[in-house]
Amino acid sequence: MKVTTDEKKIDEVLNIGVEEIIEKEHLFNAMKSGRRLNIKFGIDPTMPDLHLGHSVPLRKLRAFQDLGHLAVLIIGDTTAMIGDPSGRSETRKLLSSTEVKKNMKNYLKQAEKILDIKNTKVVYNSKWLDKNMVTILELSKAGSVQQILHRSDFKKRIENDQDVTLLETLYPLLQGYDSVVVKADLEIGGTDQKFNLLTGRRVQRYFKVPEQDILTLPLLEGTDGVKKMSKSYGNYIALDEKPEDMYGKIMSLPDSLIIKYFNLCTNVSSEEVSEIKTEMELEKLNPKQAKMRLAHEIVKIYHGEKKAKEAEENFIKTFQKKEIPELIEEIKAGAGELLSEVLVKNKILSSKGEWRRLVLENAVHDLLKKKNITDVNLKISENLTLRIGKKRFVKIIVK
């Protein structure tokens, strides 16, 4: 594929939805030269699903790919076993190689909803990080204790007398070595990744490899509107979410996130997004209508126009007309099973903790008996039709 050198298109990729670029002029000139650049984005399979938060850097990677550059997707199957300490107030639980392999099973299938996978260089960092200890020992010379202790997240933990493991201090160096191996010209990441991305430049410098430029993107808040989207926070929207669930979750977003989601998660032009913003500010457009357009656009990307229309019709019928939807997911369960375990096992809920919170908030409603479920230890004894929260429905069929 020929590399595009059109300045307007380059400007769009470097400015729309971008937080910061380190060395912007250098990157612009490299793109203008017509040379095919290696654009790196790495992701650790610490969870089994990719979500809309992951889609932000993946969509930017695709934008570079569409200009003719090589998208390099690194699956951090080794670094996932350590866990990225960025923004963490405590040490992550170490994952086994079995857990990591299970998590990354569907990553490429989910990523190809955004990337042109056939023209993407997909590499696993176990290929070079699992080889021997010599590389690790050599890598440790590329960083310093002073640099590590400058990390704000590590500083806070030390001040609070919480552990920072030696393994965690190695993480940025390991991620940086990925850039050496793939000869990255540019690395993409969220704003919380800046320290790691800068470490990549230092590691490249140490190994006498040309330093990558850096492009950071805003973090996407989840459905709670506060914390960054994460499965561990229970505020995520998975890329393989069912169309009606994806639509419903997007409709539950705070109005304050509508424009940010349009800019980072849809194919709607920046000009049209500006118009939507202006119309909402002038009260010519109801935020709910804007959100319905947003939900339609996002569902369309991952499931197609037909499913997006069906999800919209289902939403209108269910939530605007206060009806039970025609299509409700059915789950078979044995009599005597804990309802909480059945819902978690079938991925209706992310954890028993989420179940407990919803029950205590009176957010689980038995539609057949027309009353809330109040027993967190409820065992299944009969068929149930539940509304969980405002927008999730499920039928439990006793087998």
C-alpha positions in Angstrom: 0.0 0.0 0.0 1.3 3.4 -1.0 2.1 5.8 1.9 -0.1 9.0 1.8 1.8 12.2 2.2 -1.2 14.6 1.9 -0.6 17.2 4.6 -4.3 17.6 5.4 -4.7 13.9 6.1 -1.5 13.8 8.2 -2.7 16.8 10.2 -6.1 15.1 10.9 -4.4 11.9 12.2 -2.0 14.0 14.4 -4.5 16.3 15.8 -8.0 14.8 16.1 -8.5 13.2 19.6 -4.8 13.5 20.4 -3.5 14.6 23.8 0.2 15.0 23.2 2.9 14.2 20.7 6.6 14.0 21.5 8.5 15.0 18.8 5.6 16.3 16.7 7.6 18.1 14.1 9.9 15.1 13.7 6.9 12.8 13.3 5.2 15.1 10.8 8.3 15.3 8.6 8.8 11.5 8.8 5.2 11.0 7.6 5.6 13.7 4.9 8.8 12.0 3.6 6.7 9.0 2.3 8.7 6.5 4.3 6.6 3.6 5.7 6.7 3.9 9.5 6.4 1.2 12.1 3.5 2.3 14.4 3.5 0.3 17.6 0.7 -0.3 20.0 1.0 -2.9 22.8 -1.7 -4.6 24.8 -1.4 -7.0 27.7 -4.1 -9.7 27.9 -4.8 -9.3 31.5 -8.6 -9.7 30.8 -10.5 -11.8 28.2 -12.3 -8.9 26.5 -11.3 -5.8 24.7 -13.5 -2.8 25.4 -14.2 0.7 24.1 -11.3 2.0 26.1 -9.0 -0.2 24.1 -10.7 0.9 20.9 -9.3 4.5 21.2 -5.6 3.6 20.6 -6.7 0.8 18.2 -8.7 3.3 16.1 -5.7 5.7 16.0 -3.5 2.8 14.9 -6.0 2.1 12.1 -5.8 5.7 11.1 -2.0 5.4 10.6 -2.6 2.1 8.8 -5.0 3.8 6.4 -2.3 6.2 5.5 -0.1 3.3 4.4 2.0 2.8 7.5 2.7 -0.5 9.2 0.6 -1.2 12.2 2.6 -3.3 14.7 0.3 -4.9 17.4 2.2 -6.3 20.3 0.4 -8.9 22.4 2.2 -8.7 25.8 1.8 -12.3 26.8 5.0 -12.0 29.0 4.4 -8.5 30.3 0.8 -9.5 31.2 2.2 -12.0 33.8 3.8 -9.0 35.6 1.1 -6.4 35.1 1.5 -2.8 34.2 1.8 -0.7 37.4 0.7 2.5 35.7 -1.9 4.3 37.8 -2.1 1.4 40.3 -2.3 2.0 44.0 -1.3 -1.6 44.8 0.6 -4.4 43.2 -1.4 -6.4 40.6 -2.0 -10.1 41.1 0.4 -12.1 39.0 -1.2 -14.1 36.2 -0.1 -17.5 35.2 0.8 -18.3 31.6 -2.4 -20.4 31.4 -4.6 -17.5 32.4 -2.8 -15.2 29.9 -3.3 -17.7 27.1 -7.0 -18.0 27.9 -7.4 -14.2 28.0 -5.8 -13.6 24.6 -7.7 -16.3 22.9 -10.2 -13.9 21.3 -8.0 -10.8 21.1 -7.3 -10.8 17.4 -10.9 -11.7 16.5 -12.0 -8.6 18.5 -9.2 -6.4 17.3 -10.0 -7.1 13.6 -13.3 -5.2 14.1 -11.0 -2.1 14.0 -7.7 -3.1 12.4 -7.0 -4.5 8.9 -5.5 -7.6 10.6 -4.3 -9.1 7.3 -2.0 -6.1 6.9 -1.1 -5.8 10.6 2.2 -7.2 12.0 1.1 -9.1 15.1 3.9 -10.2 17.5 4.0 -11.7 21.0 6.7 -10.4 23.3 7.3 -13.8 24.8 9.2 -14.4 21.6 12.1 -12.3 22.9 11.4 -11.8 26.6 11.1 -15.5 27.4 14.5 -16.4 25.9 17.0 -15.9 28.7 18.1 -13.8 31.7 20.9 -12.1 29.8 18.5 -9.7 28.0 16.8 -8.8 31.3 20.1 -8.1 33.0 21.2 -6.0 30.1 17.9 -4.1 30.1 18.3 -3.2 33.8 21.3 -1.0 32.8 19.0 1.1 30.6 17.1 2.5 33.5 17.9 4.0 36.9 16.4 3.9 40.4 16.0 7.7 40.2 13.9 7.5 37.0 11.7 4.8 38.6 11.2 6.7 41.8 10.0 9.8 39.8 6.8 7.9 38.9 3.9 9.5 40.7 2.1 6.2 41.2 5.2 4.6 42.8 5.8 7.8 44.9 2.3 7.6 46.4 2.6 3.9 47.2 6.0 4.5 49.0 4.5 7.4 50.9 1.6 5.2 52.0 4.1 2.5 53.0 2.8 0.1 50.3 5.1 -2.3 48.4 6.6 -1.6 45.0 8.0 -4.9 43.8 11.3 -5.1 41.8 9.3 -6.9 39.1 7.1 -3.9 38.7 10.1 -1.6 38.3 11.2 -3.7 35.4 7.9 -3.5 33.5 8.6 -0.2 31.7 12.0 -1.5 30.5 10.4 -4.7 29.2 7.8 -2.7 27.3 10.6 -0.4 26.0 12.6 -3.4 24.8 9.5 -4.3 22.6 10.2 -1.0 20.8 13.8 -2.0 20.2 12.9 -5.4 18.7 10.1 -4.1 16.4 12.1 -0.9 15.5 9.2 1.3 16.4 9.1 4.8 14.8 6.1 5.8 16.9 4.4 4.3 19.9 0.7 5.0 20.7 -0.7 4.8 24.2 -3.0 6.5 26.8 -1.9 9.4 28.9 -1.3 7.0 31.8 1.3 5.3 29.6 3.6 8.4 29.2 6.3 7.2 31.6 6.4 3.8 29.9 6.6 5.3 26.4 9.4 7.7 27.4 11.2 4.7 28.9 10.9 3.1 25.5 12.9 6.0 24.0 15.6 5.6 26.7 15.9 1.9 26.1 16.1 2.5 22.3 18.8 5.1 22.9 20.7 2.6 25.1 20.6 -0.1 22.4 21.6 2.5 19.8 18.3 2.3 17.9 16.6 5.5 16.6 14.2 6.8 19.2 10.5 6.4 18.6 8.2 9.4 18.7 5.3 9.2 21.2 1.6 9.9 20.7 -0.7 9.9 23.7 -4.5 9.7 23.7 -7.1 10.7 26.3 -8.3 8.0 28.7 -11.9 7.0 28.1 -14.2 7.2 31.2 -16.4 4.2 31.7 -20.2 4.0 32.2 -19.9 5.5 35.7 -18.5 8.7 34.1 -15.7 8.9 36.6 -13.0 6.2 36.4 -11.3 5.1 33.3 -13.0 2.2 31.5 -11.9 -1.0 33.0 -13.3 -4.5 33.6 -12.0 -4.4 37.2 -14.2 -1.3 37.8 -17.2 -2.9 36.2 -17.8 0.2 34.0 -16.7 -1.2 30.7 -18.5 -1.8 27.3 -16.9 -4.8 25.6 -16.3 -4.8 21.9 -18.1 -8.1 21.6 -21.0 -7.0 23.7 -24.4 -7.9 22.3 -25.9 -5.1 20.2 -28.8 -4.3 22.5 -26.5 -4.4 25.6 -24.0 -2.2 24.0 -26.7 0.3 22.9 -28.2 0.2 26.4 -24.9 0.8 28.2 -24.1 3.7 25.9 -27.5 5.3 26.7 -26.6 5.0 30.4 -23.5 7.3 30.0 -23.6 10.7 31.6 -24.5 13.5 29.1 -21.1 15.1 29.8 -19.3 12.2 27.9 -21.4 12.4 24.7 -19.0 14.6 22.7 -15.9 12.8 24.0 -17.3 9.4 22.9 -18.3 10.9 19.5 -14.7 12.1 19.0 -12.9 9.0 20.3 -15.2 6.1 19.4 -17.1 6.9 16.2 -16.5 7.6 12.5 -18.6 10.8 12.7 -16.6 13.7 11.2 -15.1 16.3 13.6 -17.2 19.0 11.8 -20.4 17.2 12.5 -19.5 16.5 16.1 -18.9 20.2 16.5 -22.4 20.9 15.2 -23.9 18.3 17.6 -22.1 20.0 20.5 -23.3 23.5 19.4 -26.9 22.3 19.0 -26.9 20.8 22.5 -25.4 23.9 24.0 -28.1 26.0 22.3 -30.7 23.5 23.5 -31.7 22.8 19.9 -30.8 19.1 20.4 -31.9 17.0 23.3 -28.9 15.2 24.8 -30.9 12.0 24.8 -31.3 12.3 21.0 -27.6 12.9 20.6 -26.9 9.9 22.8 -29.2 7.7 20.7 -27.2 8.8 17.6 -24.0 8.0 19.5 -25.2 4.5 20.5 -26.3 3.8 16.9 -22.9 4.9 15.5 -20.9 2.7 17.9 -23.1 -0.4 17.6 -22.9 0.0 13.8 -19.1 -0.2 13.9 -19.0 -3.5 15.7 -22.2 -5.2 14.6 -23.4 -3.5 11.4 -26.2 -1.1 10.4 -29.0 -3.8 10.6 -28.1 -4.8 14.2 -27.8 -1.1 15.2 -31.3 -0.4 14.0 -32.7 -3.4 15.8 -30.9 -2.4 19.0 -32.4 1.1 18.7 -35.9 -0.2 18.1 -35.4 -2.5 21.1 -34.3 0.4 23.3 -37.3 2.5 22.3 -39.8 -0.3 22.9 -38.2 -1.3 26.2 -37.2 1.9 27.9 -39.3 4.6 26.3 -42.6 2.6 26.3 -41.7 0.7 29.5 -42.1 -2.7 27.9 -40.2 -5.9 28.4 -38.1 -6.6 25.3 -39.1 -9.4 22.9 -35.7 -10.9 22.9 -34.2 -11.6 26.3 -31.1 -13.7 26.8 -32.1 -17.1 28.3 -29.8 -19.0 30.7 -30.3 -22.6 31.9 -29.6 -23.3 35.5 -30.0 -26.1 38.0 -32.4 -25.9 40.9 -30.5 -25.0 44.0 -27.7 -23.1 42.3 -26.9 -19.7 43.7 -28.3 -17.0 41.4 -25.2 -14.9 41.8 -22.9 -17.7 40.6 -25.1 -18.4 37.6 -25.1 -14.7 36.5 -21.3 -14.4 36.9 -20.6 -17.8 35.2 -22.7 -16.7 32.2 -21.0 -13.2 32.1 -24.1 -11.3 32.8 -22.3 -9.8 35.8 -18.5 -9.4 36.2 -18.3 -10.6 39.8 -20.2 -11.5 43.0 -19.2 -8.1 44.3 -21.2 -6.5 41.5 -24.1 -8.7 42.3 -24.0 -7.8 46.0 -23.8 -4.1 45.2 -26.8 -4.3 42.8 -28.9 -6.2 45.3 -28.1 -3.8 48.1 -29.1 -0.9 45.8 -32.4 -2.6 45.0 -31.3 -2.8 41.3 -32.4 -6.4 40.7 -36.1 -6.7 39.9 -38.1 -9.9 39.5 -40.4 -9.0 36.6 -42.8 -11.9 37.1 -43.4 -11.3 40.8 -43.0 -7.5 40.4 -40.7 -7.1 43.3 -37.0 -6.5 44.0 -34.7 -9.3 45.0 -33.2 -8.6 48.4 -31.4 -11.9 49.2 -27.8 -11.9 48.0 -27.6 -15.7 48.7 -30.8 -16.5 46.7 -30.9 -20.0 45.3 -32.8 -20.7 42.1 -36.0 -22.7 42.6 -38.1 -21.6 39.6 -37.9 -19.8 36.3 -37.1 -16.1 36.7 -37.3 -13.0 34.5 -35.0 -10.3 35.8 -34.2 -6.7 35.1 -30.7 -5.9 36.3 -30.1 -2.2 36.7 -32.1 -0.2 34.2 -31.1 -1.8 30.9 -30.3 -5.5 31.3 -32.8 -8.3 31.1 -32.3 -12.0 31.5 -34.4 -15.2 31.8 -33.3 -18.0 34.1 -34.8 -21.3 33.0 -34.6 -24.2 35.5 -33.4 -27.3 33.6 
